[in-house]
Amino acid sequence: MNTTRRSILAAAAAAPLLPGAAALAQARWQMATPYPEGNFHTRNVIAFLEELRTATSGRINVQLHPNASLLPMAQIKRGTQTGQVQMGEILLSAYGNEDVIFEVDSIPQLVPTYEASRRLNEVSRPFIQQRFERQGLELLYIVPWPSSGFYTNVPVESLEVLRGTRFRTFNVMTNRFATLIGANPVLIQAAEVPQAFATGVVNAMVTSAATGVDSSAWDFARYFTHVGFTYTRNAVFANRRAIAALSAADQAALRAAARTAEERGWRMSEEARTATTRTLGERGMITSEGNPAVMEAMARVSEQMVEEWLTRAGDDGRRIIEAYRAARG
């Protein structure tokens, strides 16, 4: 081989891949979620990942680890930041200790309907995006849980019924709510709820009918009293460096699939409220709406918690609440 030919081959070997070749490289990602496969959030994630794989002809292939099987809720965000996984899903308000803005959707009674939840999502999302970006994450989509209610073994005719109970909490705001009504808060994540009730660690909780079905609440509770407690939101996000390593076309496909997942997820949430409440009844639980006395007491607690949150949330929190109230008229 002459010197000229050897030089040409050496230069070709050293040259970077052309854009077209790079675009063919596969991204094999891992994703962690704390919820079981049957939950509507997880089913939405599964559809999202399949659509993403199809749209990129398999160039982005994501292995899902549901039900906290890889990382527990408290570690998913950090795990995605560090690249332990490339994608994650969390309950935003579970990270309230990290940033108070993540708690806004868990203020009881602040958001009474799905329409109001959409308004809050629109005005608070830019603040959440900014925080994620500073931490090396890209927010892909947000979907709310159905509104929630109390799980007890006695009828909830007033909030006094909950005084002294061992009350399961899952974020800062539910912890504060339990304290304000005289209950004893116990922090328990969703995957641990059945065991916590079975061992007597808790004997009451507030959560959605969807979580009630996930945890087979009929095994440990007789009553579900819907009070529209909150429409807390889940966020799905990815490591920004992992996204930057994708081709421009695959980045666009990822964001397009995320937009579709968000639209579908909101529909699934509304459907889940009806379906899962019906399932609770079919499995023997007594389901009802909170009576006027309960709802009036809830409204008083809500007013106090909004004011308390504003003192902690600073200017950004005030902007969110003011914009939300203006959007609702």
Wavefront OBJ file of the C-alpha trace (Angstrom):
o trace
v 0.000 0.000 0.000
v 1.518 3.321 -1.040
v 1.936 6.267 1.301
v -0.900 8.255 -0.283
v -3.439 5.453 0.142
v -2.390 4.872 3.772
v -2.884 8.575 4.474
v -6.367 8.574 2.948
v -7.455 5.541 5.026
v -6.021 6.995 8.216
v -7.841 10.269 7.641
v -11.106 8.455 7.014
v -10.743 6.445 10.225
v -10.063 9.554 12.258
v -12.903 11.603 10.753
v -16.086 12.069 12.844
v -19.249 10.243 11.847
v -21.373 12.058 9.334
v -24.722 13.332 10.648
v -26.574 10.649 8.744
v -24.504 7.899 10.333
v -24.899 9.371 13.814
v -28.661 9.470 13.371
v -28.666 5.689 12.881
v -27.068 5.052 16.293
v -29.409 3.488 18.848
v -30.160 5.163 22.167
v -30.881 2.463 24.737
v -32.389 4.275 27.676
v -33.700 3.263 31.073
v -36.777 4.819 32.699
v -37.950 4.574 36.307
v -41.504 5.117 37.553
v -42.918 4.439 41.041
v -46.313 3.187 39.843
v -47.501 -0.322 38.838
v -48.155 -1.340 35.255
v -51.936 -1.261 35.635
v -52.013 2.361 36.779
v -53.229 4.759 34.088
v -50.058 6.862 34.377
v -47.912 3.809 33.649
v -50.153 2.679 30.815
v -49.753 6.138 29.318
v -45.975 5.888 29.703
v -45.968 2.502 27.977
v -47.914 3.941 25.025
v -45.570 6.961 24.932
v -42.449 4.770 24.810
v -43.902 2.552 22.093
v -44.863 5.573 19.971
v -41.364 6.978 20.486
v -39.744 3.719 19.416
v -41.951 3.558 16.310
v -41.438 7.208 15.376
v -37.645 6.794 15.536
v -37.597 3.377 13.827
v -36.182 1.889 17.005
v -33.349 4.385 17.386
v -34.726 5.366 20.821
v -35.513 2.231 22.779
v -36.478 2.747 26.423
v -36.699 -0.026 29.003
v -39.323 0.817 31.628
v -38.911 -0.141 35.307
v -42.360 0.306 36.963
v -43.559 0.093 40.558
v -40.315 1.476 42.052
v -38.572 -1.741 40.940
v -35.365 0.083 39.992
v -35.494 3.299 42.002
v -37.901 4.424 44.745
v -39.784 7.684 44.235
v -37.337 9.702 46.312
v -34.386 8.680 44.103
v -35.860 8.930 40.605
v -35.200 12.604 39.965
v -31.628 12.465 41.192
v -31.078 9.217 39.310
v -32.127 10.932 36.073
v -29.938 13.960 36.775
v -26.863 11.792 37.251
v -27.582 9.534 34.278
v -28.299 6.411 36.322
v -31.467 6.376 34.216
v -32.228 8.609 31.248
v -35.933 9.175 31.956
v -38.098 9.292 35.038
v -41.583 9.942 36.351
v -42.362 11.477 39.725
v -45.177 12.970 41.712
v -44.086 16.613 41.656
v -45.310 17.415 45.134
v -43.260 14.549 46.593
v -40.270 16.832 45.953
v -41.682 19.763 47.901
v -38.791 19.626 50.355
v -36.483 20.333 47.424
v -38.491 23.239 46.019
v -41.720 24.660 47.385
v -43.003 25.471 43.862
v -43.422 21.737 43.266
v -46.068 21.701 46.027
v -48.597 24.106 44.567
v -50.941 21.459 43.163
v -51.132 19.699 46.534
v -52.779 22.575 48.398
v -56.165 21.105 49.390
v -59.188 22.493 47.519
v -57.113 25.024 45.561
v -58.045 23.196 42.357
v -61.675 21.959 42.421
v -62.038 20.700 38.808
v -60.048 19.408 35.841
v -60.580 22.730 34.105
v -59.073 24.545 37.080
v -56.241 22.012 37.129
v -55.456 22.892 33.509
v -55.325 26.579 34.437
v -52.934 25.921 37.290
v -50.820 23.714 35.045
v -50.568 26.435 32.392
v -49.421 29.152 34.784
v -47.091 27.008 36.913
v -45.443 24.962 34.175
v -42.862 27.620 33.117
v -41.626 27.833 36.714
v -41.270 24.047 36.890
v -39.489 23.940 33.531
v -36.975 26.537 34.687
v -36.134 24.537 37.763
v -35.743 21.303 35.831
v -33.487 22.953 33.247
v -31.198 24.291 35.956
v -30.811 20.715 37.169
v -29.948 19.230 33.792
v -33.428 17.876 33.057
v -36.002 18.494 30.345
v -39.664 18.392 31.319
v -41.466 16.258 28.742
v -45.056 16.185 29.952
v -47.334 16.597 32.974
v -50.524 14.643 33.784
v -52.752 15.053 36.872
v -54.114 12.405 39.159
v -57.881 12.230 39.569
v -59.180 14.201 42.533
v -58.912 12.416 45.836
v -60.788 11.443 48.970
v -60.483 9.873 52.402
v -60.058 6.143 53.026
v -61.314 5.128 56.446
v -63.089 2.376 58.341
v -65.758 4.705 59.720
v -67.934 7.264 57.899
v -66.370 10.725 57.614
v -69.225 12.917 58.798
v -66.792 15.644 59.890
v -63.046 16.192 59.908
v -63.109 15.432 63.630
v -63.396 11.764 62.648
v -59.795 11.952 61.427
v -58.417 13.453 64.640
v -55.969 11.058 66.269
v -55.769 8.711 63.275
v -52.436 7.450 61.959
v -52.786 9.298 58.683
v -50.777 8.252 55.633
v -49.080 11.214 53.936
v -46.967 11.402 50.779
v -45.697 14.981 50.582
v -45.193 18.138 52.634
v -48.733 19.388 52.121
v -50.546 16.202 53.125
v -48.266 16.118 56.157
v -49.310 19.674 57.061
v -52.991 18.896 56.438
v -52.834 15.927 58.812
v -51.237 18.102 61.476
v -53.861 20.843 61.110
v -56.769 18.430 61.580
v -55.175 16.726 64.575
v -54.154 13.488 62.844
v -50.742 11.855 63.205
v -48.933 12.054 59.831
v -46.941 9.048 58.606
v -45.000 9.364 55.337
v -45.714 6.306 53.150
v -45.109 6.034 49.404
v -47.727 4.472 47.129
v -46.020 1.102 46.709
v -45.892 0.643 50.507
v -49.537 1.509 51.304
v -50.983 -2.041 51.629
v -48.248 -3.156 54.004
v -48.562 0.032 56.067
v -52.292 -0.599 56.610
v -51.808 -4.320 57.185
v -49.250 -3.703 59.934
v -51.189 -0.864 61.578
v -48.616 1.784 60.725
v -51.506 3.839 59.271
v -55.288 3.524 59.494
v -56.499 6.401 57.282
v -55.339 8.232 54.178
v -56.303 10.677 51.468
v -55.550 9.778 47.868
v -57.226 9.201 44.514
v -59.507 6.304 43.676
v -56.828 5.228 41.179
v -54.279 4.723 43.956
v -56.995 3.026 45.976
v -57.438 0.455 43.212
v -53.663 0.052 42.793
v -53.349 -0.746 46.490
v -56.522 -2.904 46.753
v -57.899 -0.495 49.346
v -60.974 -2.706 49.927
v -58.663 -5.050 51.842
v -58.071 -2.461 54.562
v -60.708 0.305 54.297
v -64.525 0.334 54.181
v -65.255 3.924 53.145
v -64.060 6.207 50.346
v -65.288 9.767 50.863
v -64.542 11.881 47.813
v -63.746 15.480 48.726
v -61.852 16.670 45.640
v -58.815 17.085 47.879
v -56.294 17.820 45.109
v -55.398 17.140 41.487
v -51.721 16.465 42.100
v -49.563 16.073 39.002
v -46.979 13.622 37.732
v -44.046 14.886 35.671
v -42.153 12.849 33.069
v -38.696 14.153 32.210
v -35.361 13.195 30.685
v -31.682 13.888 31.145
v -30.772 16.869 28.927
v -27.366 15.462 27.982
v -29.005 12.246 26.826
v -31.413 14.274 24.693
v -28.574 16.384 23.269
v -26.869 13.197 22.075
v -29.849 12.414 19.825
v -30.182 13.616 16.254
v -32.332 16.697 15.695
v -35.011 14.516 14.097
v -35.120 12.140 17.048
v -35.261 15.026 19.519
v -38.258 16.371 17.614
v -39.872 12.916 17.661
v -39.345 12.679 21.422
v -41.036 16.025 22.058
v -43.889 15.263 19.674
v -44.557 11.927 21.396
v -44.488 13.719 24.749
v -47.123 16.232 23.596
v -49.352 13.370 22.499
v -48.788 11.572 25.821
v -49.790 14.666 27.763
v -53.043 15.092 25.843
v -53.848 11.389 26.187
v -52.874 11.366 29.861
v -55.346 14.106 30.790
v -58.130 12.139 29.087
v -57.052 8.958 30.845
v -57.058 10.741 34.197
v -60.684 11.826 33.797
v -61.664 8.337 32.674
v -59.762 6.798 35.592
v -61.663 8.798 38.186
v -65.002 7.339 37.091
v -63.721 3.826 36.451
v -61.683 3.441 39.633
v -64.381 4.901 41.892
v -66.774 2.373 40.378
v -64.256 -0.403 41.035
v -64.001 0.570 44.713
v -67.780 0.234 44.994
v -67.840 -3.059 43.136
v -65.264 -4.440 45.555
v -67.469 -3.620 48.527
v -66.368 -0.167 49.611
v -68.974 2.469 50.484
v -68.280 5.490 48.265
v -69.787 8.937 48.769
v -69.192 12.664 48.351
v -68.155 14.781 51.308
v -71.112 16.365 53.109
v -71.456 20.171 53.529
v -69.876 20.151 56.993
v -66.814 18.325 55.709
v -66.479 20.569 52.665
v -66.819 23.759 54.715
v -64.134 22.567 57.099
v -61.925 21.629 54.138
v -62.328 25.132 52.695
v -61.170 26.704 55.971
v -58.103 24.480 56.086
v -57.392 25.301 52.442
v -57.423 29.049 53.078
v -54.890 28.660 55.850
v -52.658 26.398 53.781
v -52.667 28.771 50.788
v -51.489 31.620 53.006
v -48.847 29.441 54.631
v -47.606 28.289 51.231
v -47.334 31.850 49.957
v -45.081 32.807 52.857
v -42.699 30.006 51.837
v -42.995 30.260 48.052
v -41.797 33.849 47.652
v -42.327 35.950 44.538
v -42.655 32.977 42.177
v -45.356 31.447 44.329
v -47.295 34.689 44.482
v -47.054 35.064 40.698
v -48.440 31.563 40.224
v -51.394 32.064 42.566
v -52.216 35.502 41.138
v -52.035 34.215 37.545
v -54.133 31.157 38.441
v -56.829 33.242 40.098
v -56.870 35.674 37.180
v -57.152 32.781 34.694
v -60.151 31.414 36.604
v -61.802 34.852 36.619
l 1 2 3 4 5 6 7 8 9 10 11 12 13 14 15 16 17 18 19 20 21 22 23 24 25 26 27 28 29 30 31 32 33 34 35 36 37 38 39 40 41 42 43 44 45 46 47 48 49 50 51 52 53 54 55 56 57 58 59 60 61 62 63 64 65 66 67 68 69 70 71 72 73 74 75 76 77 78 79 80 81 82 83 84 85 86 87 88 89 90 91 92 93 94 95 96 97 98 99 100 101 102 103 104 105 106 107 108 109 110 111 112 113 114 115 116 117 118 119 120 121 122 123 124 125 126 127 128 129 130 131 132 133 134 135 136 137 138 139 140 141 142 143 144 145 146 147 148 149 150 151 152 153 154 155 156 157 158 159 160 161 162 163 164 165 166 167 168 169 170 171 172 173 174 175 176 177 178 179 180 181 182 183 184 185 186 187 188 189 190 191 192 193 194 195 196 197 198 199 200 201 202 203 204 205 206 207 208 209 210 211 212 213 214 215 216 217 218 219 220 221 222 223 224 225 226 227 228 229 230 231 232 233 234 235 236 237 238 239 240 241 242 243 244 245 246 247 248 249 250 251 252 253 254 255 256 257 258 259 260 261 262 263 264 265 266 267 268 269 270 271 272 273 274 275 276 277 278 279 280 281 282 283 284 285 286 287 288 289 290 291 292 293 294 295 296 297 298 299 300 301 302 303 304 305 306 307 308 309 310 311 312 313 314 315 316 317 318 319 320 321 322 323 324 325 326 327 328 329
